[in-house]
Amino acid sequence: MQRALQLAQLGKGNVSPNPMVGAVIVYNDTIIGEGYHKKYGEPHAEVNAVASVKTEDLALLQDAEMYVTLEPCSHYGKTPPCADLLVKHRFKKVYVCNLDPNPLVAGRGIKKLEDAGIEVETKLLEDEGFEVNKRFFKAMLQKQPYVILKYAQTADGFVARENFDSKWISNAQSRQLVHKLRAEEDAILVGKNTALYDNPSLTVRDWTGSHPIRIVIDRYLSLPLSYHLFDQSVETLVYNIEKSKETDHLKYIALKEDDFFSSLLNDLFERKIHSVIIEGGSFVLQQFIDQRLWDEAHVFTSSTSKFGKGISAPLLTNKEKVKAKNILGDDYSIYYRLKD
């Protein structure tokens, strides 16, 4: 199952809104096939694992075991049900890491296997599997995307100078890591001031991967349309309180001022956006923190940059540090929000 979880993560950034899934086929303690879900709309992990088995070994499947990180699907979606494939090949036993909370599956895959006489064991490395698919599980169980905060702060605790200039706090290697993070998530969000003063593209340039959907909060639609965010090269959502209008790559979505941020996340879920990085500015970040609408925070702290005065970094509260490393002098820390 550990190998299956490793395989699953190879699909990061390419399979959303589907979960990341890996599968390993074992016969007599030897792996004879393995696969993972590579891209949304393409074959699932179980299909790719069976396809990897040598033709001369296909007859062994009826005496083989499959280890799969998520309950095999039992319904027709973009692809046929994986549970049917396992029944067809009459696997001896199937080990499942996590049950699927999707109402379209939710135990039906397990039942289909058991009704066909296949032994099933569940919850193998369940916690590790939940961590791998934390975005998918939050979307399915809470109907909101997984929210990741990201910001860089100086050694004396500022995210920008008084004139809103923030270049450059972190070093080049830290900035490259940020592009990797962008490539792994569905969307990226900034507030009006960050868009106004930085004119960011919010794209993936220093890493290989797809551009996230761009999101900007511009309540009164005051940002210049000449800015990079409006070049329509990448799908962009503009959340505001004035108008709703949608074209192919530029969508204006009006929300009520009350519960603005929570409503924004609800709308993202309805659009099948299961994860979003909040990249600033400090006010927007603090709103997500204060309203307990965040799940994870990535904080880069420079050991050399100091502004003396400026715009203070957000105050991250109710947190638990889970990881820290040094990136050429930058402290890179990851926090999880403590659950209510």
Protein Blocks (a to p, Z undefined) as FASTA:
>chain_A
ZZmmmmmmmmgoklpcbdcddddddeehiafbdcddfbghiacfklmmmmmpcfklmmmm
mmcccddfbdcdfbdcfbccfklmmmmnopabdcdfbdcfbfklnomlmmmmmmnopacd
ehihklmmmmmmmmmmmmmmnopacddddddddfkopabdfkopabdfbdfklmmmmmmm
mmmpmbdcddfklmmmnopgkiafkbgcdddddddddfkopacfkbmklnopaccddddf
kbccddfklccddddfbhklmmmmmmmmmnopabdcdebdfklmmmmmmnopafbdcddd
dfkbcghiacdddddehiacfbdcdeehiacdddddddZZ
